[in-house]
Amino acid sequence: MSQRTMPTPLGRCYMGTGRSEITPPCNIYHRCWGAASHDAATGLHAPLFATVLVMREDDQAPENLLVTLDLGWLRDSELEKLSDRVATDTGVGRDGTIITFSHTHAAGNYDMDRIDEEGGHLIPVYLEKLPSLITEAVREAQAKVQPVEVAFGSGHCDVARNRDYWDEETNQFVCGSNPDRTADDTVMVTRITGENCQAVAHIVNYACHPTTLAWANTLISPDYIGGMREVVENGTGVPCLFVLGACGDLGPKDGFVGNTAVAEQNGRQLGYAALSAIEGLTPPGTEMLYAGPVISGATLGAWSHEPLGEKRRAAVGHTRTAQIDLELPFLELPTKDQLK
């Protein structure tokens, strides 16, 4: 039987967003690459941000918190301290708090075992200040919580390429773009719309290592995430959160460079792909319904955007949150003899 609707995945809940700048001192320890010839950063390419989303299932439900950081990583011990501080200071609690990293390799290296290196003395100072900066953003988001409609869509972007390349001349695998293998190019987008049918935020999810900038770069940078965010926010007028996808075998086609213009280019490419997916979403509160045939020389099939019916409104009006821990199997690795 022919389908007579083109439903957009939707949900309704309560959300608010906030942002604070988390750019570290521009001479903080920066080495993330063994091939680098510098230890401390020499300047700033673009600012780093904490962009947060506060969510409630309904107006009486407990808050859940998503924190997205323009940082590479933190060791477990430092992440635990950060999570505890943010959860306590905001009142959300640890069970409802998720902290994610963009995984940019150009934001600095904040491992506490680097404090004796050039610029390393700034690491504990920065990590001590970081929770309060995030809390500022959370407070803003909590003040903005409102009923919203959440719509989901997808698009495509080929910035990411498979990064397992066989170098025949040196007889070894290297971590670099492999033109012979396909890569996941999916861009997932989320549009968050307020009661006035105006967007209040977007979320972009894409799987690609932020390794445009590598050992030759000495500047603090969000990598391609900064350029993507600028394009999406300039195009929509509302904040954009970035959530990194599963990118273990994915990196930028143009990567491992020192030129920040390449990171900006990669970001713009992803940003325009995200905007395309956002523009492809149906207007808030509507879905596409088959309107029937129209005789116009040829017999045409007309579709129209119509307000959600009562049954559909009821179905999307119940949002539930859950935390699920998945234990994934490891691939069986080759033996030393097989590798030889």
Buried (B, 14 or more C-beta within 10 A) or exposed (E): EEEEEEBBEBBBBBBBBBBBEBBBBBBBBBBBBEEBEBBBBEEBBBEBBBBBBBBBBEEEBEBBBBBBBBBBBBEEEBEEBBBEBBBBBBEBEEEBBBBBBBBBBBBBBBBEEBBEBBBBBBBEEBBEEBBEBBBBBBBBBBEBBEBBBBBBBEBEBEBBBBBBBEEEEEEEEEBBBBEEEEBBBBBBBBBBBBEEEEBBBBBBBBBBBBBBBBBBBBBBBBBBBBBBBBBBBEBBEBBBBBBBBEBEBBBBBBBBBBEBEBBBBBBBBBBBBBBBBBEEBBEBBBBBBBEEEEEEEEEEEEEEEBEBEEEBEEBBBEBEEEEEEEEEEEEEEEEEEEEE
